[in-house]
Amino acid sequence: MVRQFFPPDEPSPDSVDSSIKDHLCMAGTDGTIFALGDCTSTQYAPTAQVASQQGAYLARLFKQLAKRDGLLEQIDAAKQEGANTESLEKQLKKIENLRPFHYSHQGSLAYIGSDKAIADLEFLHHKVRPISNH
């Protein structure tokens, strides 16, 4: 079933590398298959915090890609009508500058029992490790 999403000249899904590129598209594909979370091989820990940030990034990326596609259609239509496309092309150039995913570690929190937790947080670029009886 997954095979249909891969270009015919690419390896089968069984041999596809699960690593992802800067924009969370899977390596070894045509750039239209994206992956996030702990199903990928990345430099990040397989945590919910990473997956959440990747999901938010992909949502922004898909929105940008949809805007880009809309602008491309508008530019094509304007060119067919002989209209000026300079403004649309400026917008397109701005949208096409897609920034890669960047993970921002917000800290770790672990419940250790008896109403206690331990946290590893960064506050003003300094590590803080409070233990709470909360």
VOVO-297808 format. One line per 4 residues: their letters; for each residue x, y, z negated of N, C-alpha, C, O. Coordinates in nm, 3 decimals. Layout:
<pts>
A	X Y Z X Y Z X Y Z X Y Z  ...
</pts>
This chain:
<pts>
MVRQ	0.082 -0.119 0.000 0.000 0.000 0.000 0.086 0.126 0.000 0.059 0.219 0.075  0.190 0.130 -0.083 0.277 0.247 -0.090 0.355 0.264 0.039 0.391 0.377 0.075  0.381 0.157 0.109 0.462 0.161 0.231 0.409 0.261 0.334 0.487 0.319 0.408  0.278 0.281 0.339 0.220 0.371 0.438 0.265 0.516 0.422 0.256 0.594 0.516
FFPP	0.313 0.552 0.304 0.357 0.689 0.280 0.502 0.714 0.318 0.547 0.828 0.315  0.574 0.610 0.353 0.714 0.622 0.388 0.730 0.626 0.539 0.660 0.553 0.609  0.821 0.709 0.589 0.846 0.710 0.733 0.891 0.571 0.780 0.957 0.499 0.704  0.857 0.533 0.905 0.888 0.398 0.952 1.036 0.364 0.951 1.072 0.247 0.934
DEPS	1.124 0.462 0.967 1.266 0.432 0.974 1.334 0.438 0.836 1.456 0.425 0.827  1.256 0.457 0.731 1.312 0.463 0.595 1.307 0.324 0.531 1.235 0.236 0.579  1.383 0.303 0.424 1.382 0.172 0.356 1.246 0.141 0.296 1.163 0.230 0.275  1.224 0.014 0.268 1.097 -0.027 0.208 1.090 0.024 0.065 1.193 0.051 0.004
PDSV	0.968 0.038 0.009 0.955 0.089 -0.127 1.034 0.011 -0.231 1.074 0.067 -0.333  1.057 -0.118 -0.206 1.133 -0.198 -0.302 1.277 -0.152 -0.313 1.340 -0.168 -0.417  1.330 -0.096 -0.204 1.470 -0.057 -0.205 1.489 0.095 -0.214 1.602 0.143 -0.205  1.380 0.169 -0.231 1.391 0.315 -0.240 1.451 0.354 -0.374 1.412 0.301 -0.478
DSSI	1.543 0.445 -0.369 1.607 0.498 -0.488 1.502 0.581 -0.564 1.432 0.661 -0.503  1.490 0.563 -0.694 1.392 0.638 -0.770 1.447 0.772 -0.818 1.386 0.838 -0.902  1.561 0.812 -0.764 1.613 0.943 -0.801 1.538 1.050 -0.724 1.483 1.026 -0.617  1.537 1.168 -0.781 1.465 1.278 -0.718 1.559 1.392 -0.687 1.662 1.409 -0.751
KDHL	1.521 1.471 -0.589 1.600 1.587 -0.549 1.560 1.706 -0.635 1.476 1.694 -0.725  1.621 1.822 -0.609 1.598 1.942 -0.689 1.451 1.984 -0.700 1.411 2.043 -0.800  1.372 1.956 -0.598 1.233 1.998 -0.598 1.138 1.884 -0.632 1.019 1.889 -0.600  1.190 1.781 -0.698 1.117 1.664 -0.746 1.062 1.575 -0.635 0.973 1.494 -0.659
CMAG	1.115 1.591 -0.513 1.076 1.497 -0.408 1.173 1.379 -0.415 1.290 1.395 -0.449  1.122 1.262 -0.381 1.202 1.141 -0.394 1.312 1.136 -0.289 1.289 1.166 -0.172  1.429 1.097 -0.332 1.541 1.076 -0.240 1.506 0.960 -0.148 1.443 0.863 -0.191  1.546 0.969 -0.024 1.521 0.862 0.071 1.387 0.870 0.139 1.349 0.779 0.212
TDGT	1.312 0.979 0.116 1.183 0.997 0.182 1.190 1.123 0.269 1.292 1.191 0.273  1.081 1.153 0.336 1.078 1.270 0.424 1.049 1.400 0.349 1.029 1.504 0.412  1.046 1.397 0.217 1.024 1.517 0.137 0.878 1.542 0.104 0.845 1.646 0.047  0.791 1.449 0.138 0.649 1.467 0.107 0.601 1.375 -0.004 0.482 1.370 -0.034
IFAL	0.694 1.301 -0.066 0.659 1.216 -0.178 0.732 1.270 -0.301 0.855 1.283 -0.302  0.655 1.301 -0.403 0.709 1.360 -0.524 0.696 1.263 -0.640 0.608 1.177 -0.640  0.784 1.275 -0.738 0.779 1.189 -0.856 0.816 1.270 -0.978 0.893 1.367 -0.970  0.762 1.230 -1.090 0.794 1.298 -1.215 0.782 1.200 -1.330 0.727 1.091 -1.316
GDCT	0.835 1.241 -1.443 0.825 1.161 -1.564 0.928 1.050 -1.569 1.032 1.056 -1.504  0.896 0.948 -1.649 0.994 0.843 -1.674 1.001 0.738 -1.565 1.070 0.637 -1.581  0.930 0.758 -1.453 0.942 0.664 -1.341 1.057 0.703 -1.248 1.080 0.637 -1.147  1.128 0.808 -1.283 1.236 0.857 -1.198 1.371 0.842 -1.266 1.380 0.829 -1.388
STQY	1.476 0.845 -1.185 1.612 0.843 -1.238 1.664 0.987 -1.232 1.698 1.036 -1.124  1.670 1.051 -1.346 1.720 1.189 -1.351 1.818 1.203 -1.466 1.844 1.108 -1.540  1.871 1.322 -1.479 1.963 1.351 -1.588 1.887 1.383 -1.717 1.949 1.401 -1.822  1.753 1.389 -1.710 1.674 1.427 -1.826 1.622 1.304 -1.900 1.603 1.197 -1.841
APTA	1.601 1.320 -2.030 1.546 1.212 -2.112 1.403 1.182 -2.067 1.330 1.274 -2.030  1.362 1.056 -2.070 1.226 1.021 -2.028 1.125 1.052 -2.139 1.074 0.962 -2.205  1.097 1.181 -2.158 1.006 1.224 -2.264 0.886 1.296 -2.205 0.887 1.338 -2.090  0.783 1.310 -2.288 0.663 1.382 -2.247 0.695 1.530 -2.219 0.634 1.591 -2.132
QVAS	0.789 1.584 -2.293 0.827 1.724 -2.275 0.881 1.748 -2.133 0.847 1.848 -2.069  0.963 1.657 -2.085 1.018 1.668 -1.950 0.906 1.651 -1.848 0.895 1.730 -1.754  0.824 1.548 -1.865 0.715 1.521 -1.770 0.616 1.637 -1.765 0.566 1.671 -1.658  0.589 1.697 -1.879 0.497 1.811 -1.883 0.552 1.929 -1.803 0.480 1.992 -1.726
QQGA	0.680 1.957 -1.821 0.742 2.067 -1.746 0.749 2.034 -1.597 0.731 2.122 -1.513  0.775 1.908 -1.565 0.778 1.868 -1.424 0.639 1.882 -1.362 0.627 1.928 -1.248  0.536 1.844 -1.435 0.400 1.857 -1.385 0.362 2.002 -1.360 0.302 2.033 -1.257  0.397 2.090 -1.452 0.369 2.232 -1.435 0.447 2.288 -1.315 0.394 2.368 -1.238
YLAR	0.571 2.243 -1.300 0.653 2.287 -1.186 0.589 2.241 -1.055 0.577 2.319 -0.960  0.548 2.113 -1.048 0.487 2.062 -0.925 0.358 2.135 -0.892 0.329 2.160 -0.775  0.279 2.170 -0.992 0.156 2.246 -0.968 0.189 2.380 -0.902 0.125 2.421 -0.806  0.291 2.449 -0.955 0.333 2.578 -0.894 0.388 2.556 -0.754 0.360 2.634 -0.663
LFKQ	0.465 2.449 -0.736 0.524 2.419 -0.606 0.415 2.391 -0.503 0.421 2.443 -0.391  0.316 2.308 -0.539 0.208 2.276 -0.446 0.128 2.401 -0.410 0.085 2.417 -0.295  0.109 2.490 -0.507 0.038 2.615 -0.480 0.118 2.699 -0.380 0.060 2.757 -0.288  0.250 2.706 -0.398 0.335 2.780 -0.306 0.333 2.717 -0.167 0.328 2.789 -0.066
LAKR	0.337 2.586 -0.160 0.334 2.517 -0.031 0.202 2.542 0.041 0.200 2.560 0.162  0.091 2.544 -0.033 -0.040 2.572 0.026 -0.044 2.715 0.080 -0.096 2.739 0.189  0.011 2.811 0.003 0.018 2.950 0.051 0.102 2.959 0.177 0.066 3.029 0.272  0.216 2.887 0.178 0.302 2.887 0.295 0.229 2.835 0.417 0.237 2.895 0.525
DGLL	0.158 2.724 0.402 0.084 2.667 0.514 -0.023 2.763 0.565 -0.043 2.776 0.685  -0.091 2.831 0.472 -0.192 2.931 0.511 -0.130 3.047 0.588 -0.186 3.092 0.688  -0.016 3.094 0.541 0.053 3.203 0.611 0.099 3.160 0.750 0.090 3.237 0.845  0.149 3.037 0.762 0.191 2.987 0.894 0.073 2.986 0.991 0.089 3.021 1.108
EQID	-0.044 2.946 0.944 -0.163 2.947 1.028 -0.201 3.089 1.067 -0.236 3.115 1.182  -0.194 3.181 0.971 -0.226 3.322 0.999 -0.129 3.381 1.101 -0.169 3.455 1.190  -0.001 3.347 1.087 0.101 3.397 1.181 0.074 3.344 1.320 0.081 3.419 1.417  0.044 3.215 1.331 0.013 3.156 1.463 -0.107 3.224 1.526 -0.106 3.256 1.645
AAKQ	-0.212 3.246 1.446 -0.333 3.310 1.498 -0.304 3.454 1.541 -0.352 3.499 1.645  -0.226 3.526 1.460 -0.193 3.665 1.492 -0.109 3.673 1.619 -0.127 3.764 1.701  -0.016 3.578 1.637 0.066 3.578 1.757 -0.018 3.550 1.882 0.006 3.609 1.987  -0.115 3.462 1.869 -0.203 3.432 1.983 -0.287 3.553 2.020 -0.320 3.572 2.138
EGAN	-0.322 3.635 1.922 -0.399 3.757 1.947 -0.310 3.873 1.987 -0.359 3.979 2.028  -0.180 3.854 1.976 -0.086 3.962 2.010 -0.072 4.065 1.900 -0.024 4.176 1.925  -0.112 4.031 1.780 -0.106 4.124 1.666 0.034 4.121 1.604 0.113 4.030 1.627  0.062 4.224 1.525 0.189 4.236 1.456 0.192 4.137 1.340 0.099 4.132 1.260
TESL	0.298 4.059 1.331 0.311 3.957 1.225 0.419 3.991 1.123 0.452 3.908 1.039  0.474 4.110 1.131 0.587 4.145 1.044 0.553 4.131 0.896 0.631 4.075 0.819  0.437 4.182 0.855 0.397 4.175 0.715 0.380 4.030 0.670 0.423 3.993 0.561  0.316 3.948 0.754 0.296 3.808 0.721 0.428 3.733 0.713 0.446 3.648 0.626
EKQL	0.521 3.766 0.802 0.651 3.700 0.802 0.733 3.737 0.679 0.810 3.654 0.628  0.718 3.860 0.629 0.785 3.899 0.505 0.731 3.818 0.388 0.807 3.771 0.303  0.598 3.802 0.384 0.535 3.722 0.278 0.583 3.577 0.286 0.611 3.514 0.184  0.592 3.526 0.408 0.636 3.388 0.428 0.779 3.368 0.379 0.810 3.268 0.314
KKIE	0.865 3.463 0.412 1.006 3.453 0.370 1.017 3.450 0.217 1.099 3.377 0.161  0.935 3.529 0.152 0.936 3.534 0.005 0.888 3.401 -0.054 0.944 3.352 -0.152  0.785 3.344 0.004 0.728 3.219 -0.046 0.820 3.101 -0.018 0.826 3.009 -0.100  0.891 3.101 0.094 0.974 2.988 0.130 1.098 2.972 0.043 1.166 2.870 0.050
NLRP	1.128 3.070 -0.039 1.241 3.061 -0.130 1.198 2.983 -0.254 1.169 3.041 -0.358  1.193 2.851 -0.241 1.146 2.764 -0.349 1.260 2.735 -0.446 1.364 2.682 -0.407  1.239 2.770 -0.571 1.341 2.744 -0.672 1.334 2.598 -0.715 1.225 2.541 -0.724  1.448 2.538 -0.742 1.448 2.398 -0.788 1.397 2.386 -0.931 1.392 2.485 -1.005
FHYS	1.360 2.264 -0.969 1.314 2.238 -1.105 1.428 2.259 -1.204 1.542 2.218 -1.178  1.397 2.322 -1.315 1.495 2.340 -1.423 1.425 2.307 -1.554 1.323 2.367 -1.589  1.479 2.211 -1.626 1.422 2.169 -1.755 1.472 2.261 -1.865 1.590 2.296 -1.870  1.382 2.300 -1.953 1.416 2.383 -2.067 1.379 2.307 -2.195 1.261 2.292 -2.228
HQGS	1.480 2.259 -2.267 1.455 2.181 -2.388 1.399 2.271 -2.498 1.459 2.373 -2.533  1.283 2.233 -2.551 1.217 2.314 -2.652 1.239 2.260 -2.793 1.189 2.316 -2.891  1.315 2.152 -2.803 1.342 2.094 -2.934 1.274 1.959 -2.949 1.199 1.915 -2.862  1.301 1.894 -3.061 1.244 1.762 -3.089 1.185 1.762 -3.229 1.233 1.830 -3.319
LAYI	1.080 1.684 -3.245 1.014 1.672 -3.374 0.981 1.525 -3.394 0.927 1.460 -3.304  1.012 1.472 -3.512 0.982 1.331 -3.540 0.922 1.318 -3.679 0.974 1.374 -3.776  0.814 1.245 -3.688 0.752 1.211 -3.816 0.832 1.096 -3.876 0.854 0.995 -3.809  0.876 1.110 -4.001 0.958 1.005 -4.063 0.889 0.939 -4.181 0.953 0.868 -4.258
GSDK	0.760 0.962 -4.197 0.684 0.896 -4.302 0.669 0.979 -4.426 0.740 1.078 -4.445  0.575 0.939 -4.513 0.549 1.006 -4.640 0.530 1.157 -4.622 0.586 1.236 -4.697  0.451 1.194 -4.522 0.423 1.335 -4.493 0.550 1.417 -4.468 0.555 1.536 -4.501  0.652 1.355 -4.411 0.776 1.425 -4.381 0.805 1.418 -4.231 0.766 1.323 -4.162
AIAD	0.873 1.520 -4.185 0.911 1.525 -4.044 1.048 1.588 -4.035 1.091 1.660 -4.126  1.115 1.562 -3.927 1.245 1.624 -3.902 1.238 1.690 -3.765 1.180 1.635 -3.671  1.297 1.807 -3.755 1.291 1.882 -3.629 1.431 1.921 -3.586 1.519 1.947 -3.668  1.449 1.926 -3.457 1.574 1.973 -3.397 1.533 2.081 -3.297 1.493 2.050 -3.185
LEFL	1.543 2.206 -3.339 1.493 2.318 -3.260 1.604 2.417 -3.229 1.703 2.426 -3.301  1.585 2.490 -3.121 1.676 2.601 -3.092 1.601 2.729 -3.121 1.492 2.751 -3.068  1.658 2.813 -3.203 1.598 2.940 -3.238 1.703 3.048 -3.216 1.806 3.049 -3.283  1.677 3.137 -3.123 1.773 3.243 -3.087 1.909 3.184 -3.052 2.012 3.235 -3.094
HHKV	1.908 3.076 -2.974 2.027 3.008 -2.922 2.111 2.942 -3.032 2.230 2.916 -3.011  2.052 2.916 -3.147 2.120 2.844 -3.255 2.037 2.722 -3.290 1.914 2.728 -3.293  2.105 2.612 -3.317 2.035 2.489 -3.357 1.983 2.505 -3.500 2.054 2.550 -3.589  1.857 2.466 -3.519 1.795 2.468 -3.651 1.743 2.327 -3.676 1.673 2.272 -3.591
RPIS	1.774 2.268 -3.789 1.728 2.133 -3.818 1.657 2.132 -3.956 1.712 2.083 -4.054  1.534 2.187 -3.960 1.462 2.185 -4.088 1.401 2.048 -4.115 1.365 1.977 -4.021  1.389 2.013 -4.241 1.314 1.894 -4.282 1.193 1.945 -4.357 1.205 2.028 -4.447  1.078 1.894 -4.318 0.953 1.946 -4.374 0.880 1.842 -4.456 0.881 1.724 -4.423
NH	0.818 1.886 -4.564 0.728 1.802 -4.645 0.583 1.833 -4.611 0.494 1.812 -4.693  0.559 1.880 -4.493 0.428 1.927 -4.453 0.346 1.815 -4.403 0.231 1.835 -4.364
</pts>
